[in-house]
């Protein structure tokens, strides 16, 4: 079970990082954007670390309060949940 969870978290965090990067690219090019609800959902379903790192790396969504609160909060909740479940 823990191997599957580890693989899931690696994949979802990679996807979150990639999607945030794509959205930043689209923002620069003034193209159709990825909905904010999708970006937040990626963090909530386990991609909080990837989303957080992408926000810092791409300087994307760092001025939006809901992102600066919900992304780190989702990351903390996942870490606490994992510690609780795996210990």
C-alpha positions as CSV (number, residue, x, y, z in Angstrom):
1,X,0.0,0.0,0.0
2,X,2.7,2.5,0.9
3,X,4.5,1.9,-2.4
4,X,1.4,2.7,-4.4
5,X,0.8,5.8,-2.3
6,X,4.4,6.9,-2.8
7,X,4.1,6.5,-6.6
8,X,0.8,8.3,-6.6
9,X,2.3,11.3,-4.7
10,X,5.3,11.5,-7.0
11,X,3.1,11.4,-10.1
12,X,0.5,13.9,-8.8
13,X,3.2,16.3,-7.6
14,X,5.0,16.1,-11.0
15,X,1.6,16.8,-12.8
16,X,0.9,19.7,-10.5
17,X,4.3,21.3,-11.1
18,X,3.9,20.8,-14.8
19,X,0.3,22.2,-15.0
20,X,1.3,25.3,-13.0
21,X,4.2,25.8,-15.4
22,X,1.9,25.5,-18.4
23,X,-0.6,27.9,-16.9
24,X,2.2,30.5,-16.3
25,X,3.4,30.0,-19.9
26,X,-0.2,30.6,-21.1
27,X,-0.5,33.7,-18.9
28,X,2.6,35.2,-20.5
29,X,1.4,34.4,-24.0
30,X,-2.2,35.7,-23.2
31,X,-3.7,32.3,-24.2
32,X,-6.6,30.3,-22.7
33,X,-5.8,29.6,-19.1
34,X,-6.2,26.6,-16.8
35,X,-9.1,27.2,-14.3
36,X,-8.0,28.2,-10.8
37,X,-10.2,25.5,-9.4
38,X,-8.2,22.9,-11.3
39,X,-4.9,24.3,-10.0
40,X,-6.2,24.3,-6.4
41,X,-7.7,20.8,-6.8
42,X,-4.3,19.4,-7.9
43,X,-2.9,20.6,-4.6
44,X,-5.8,19.2,-2.6
45,X,-5.6,15.7,-4.1
46,X,-1.9,15.4,-3.1
47,X,0.0,17.7,-5.4
48,X,0.6,20.4,-2.8
49,X,4.4,20.1,-2.9
50,X,4.6,20.3,-6.6
51,X,2.1,23.2,-6.7
52,X,4.1,25.0,-4.0
53,X,7.4,24.5,-5.7
54,X,5.9,25.6,-9.0
55,X,4.5,28.8,-7.4
56,X,8.0,29.6,-6.3
57,X,9.9,28.5,-9.4
58,X,7.6,30.2,-11.9
59,X,6.5,33.1,-9.6
60,X,3.0,32.1,-10.4
61,X,-0.2,32.8,-8.4
62,X,1.9,34.1,-5.5
63,X,-0.2,37.3,-5.2
64,X,-3.5,35.4,-4.9
65,X,-4.5,34.9,-1.3
66,X,-6.4,31.6,-2.0
67,X,-3.3,30.1,-3.5
68,X,-0.9,31.4,-0.8
69,X,-3.2,29.9,1.9
70,X,-4.7,26.8,0.3
71,X,-1.6,25.3,-1.4
72,X,0.6,25.3,1.7
73,X,-2.4,24.2,3.9
74,X,-3.1,21.2,1.6
75,X,0.6,20.3,1.8
76,X,0.6,20.5,5.6
77,X,-2.6,18.4,5.8
78,X,-1.2,15.7,3.6
79,X,2.1,15.6,5.6
80,X,0.2,15.4,8.9
81,X,-2.2,12.8,7.4
82,X,0.7,10.7,6.1
83,X,2.5,10.9,9.4
84,X,-0.7,9.8,11.3
85,X,-1.4,6.9,8.9
86,X,2.1,5.6,8.5
87,X,3.2,5.7,12.1
